[in-house]
Amino acid sequence: MDTKILLENGTNELEVLEFRLDGNAYGINVAKIKEIINYMEVTPVPNSHPSIEGIFMPRDTMITAIDLKNCLQRGVSEPGGLFIITNFNKLDIAFHVDSVVGIHRVSWREIIKPGSTISTSEDGVSTGIIKFDDRLIIILDFEKIVTDINPETGLKVADIEELGERHRIDVPILIAEDSPLLNKLIVDSLHKAGYVNLIHTENGQQAYDVIQECKKEGTLKEHVQCIITDIEMPLMDGHRLTKLVKTDDETKDIPIVIFSSLVNDDMKRKGEALGANAQLSKPEIGNLVRVVDELVLGQ
C-alpha cells in the first residue's frame, strides 16, 4: 500500500490509515508510517514488557514489534496479519494488526476529540474519532502507547536540569499542544528554564484565535513573541497555523518552533517550506529551550 500520499502544505488535512484489530476499526496518521509488511516471525526478548512481541530484522534493520491487541487489553495476537512499521520520536516500531482497510483524507476539523468517558489525559490511548456513515474509527495515541511501554522514549525532562541556574525571562510565548499531559510537561519545563510568560492552548485554532485577538487589541508584541506548536492537533494542525502566521505581514516575523513526534525528513521539508524557524522531535525538550533562547534572546 502506498503510504507516501502527498498533501499540499498547510491545508489542515491529514491522511488516516484505517486498520482492523479484533473486529474494531482504528486509525493512524499516514505521516507516521514507513511501510506495511506481512507478519514476520519475531524473536522474543527475555524480561521485556508483555506488549512487546519481540524483535525482527527486515533489510538488516532491527525493529521492535508491539502487540497492539495486548496494549488495548484485548488478548494476545496470534501469528499472521500485518506489521505497520512506524517512525516517530526518532524510533522505528512495528505494530501488529489484523488487517488494513484503506486510507482516508480528512480535515482536522472532522476529527472529534474523545470525551472523558472514552479517554482521560492520564490513561486514554485515543486522540480522536472519525465518524463515517456505518462506523467510527478511533485514532490511537501511538506515542503514549510506546511511552507507557518504555518511559525513556518520552520527553527528556531531566535535560532541563542540565541547563543550570536560569534567570526569570518575561518574553511571551504561545504554545499549541493538544495532549494535556505534554502541554503540562512543556509548560513546566519552560517554567524551570525561566520562561514565565506563557499562554498554552489545546490546538492550532485556539492559538490562532489568541493571535487574532491580540492583533485586534494591538497587543501582539506584549503577548506573542514566539510560538511553539505540535503538528497533530484537532480543529487546526501546526502546519496550518504556521502557514497562517507566516503569510500575514503582521505576524510573519514571529519565530515558530514546531515541536512534534512527526519531525522526520519529509515533515521537516514541509515545515521549512511553510517558514518554520526551527523543528524538533518531542524527546528533545532540552534542545527546545536552547532553540527558544536563540530565537528570542539571541543566545
ABEGO torsion letter per residue (X at the ends): XBAABBBBBGAGBBBBBBBBBGGBBBBBBAAABABBBBBBBBBBBBGBBAABAEBBBBGGBBBBBBBAAAAAGAEBBBBEEBBBBBBBGGBBBBBBBABBAEBBBBBAAABBBBBAAABBAAABABABBBBBAABBBBBBBAAAAAAAABAAABBBAAAAAAAEBBBBBABBBBBBBABAAAAAAAAAAAAAAGBABBBBBABAAAAAAAAAAAAAAGAAAAABABBBBBABBBGBBAAAAAAAAAABAAAAABBBBBBBAABBAAAAAAAAAAGBABBBBAABAAAAAAAAAAAAAGX
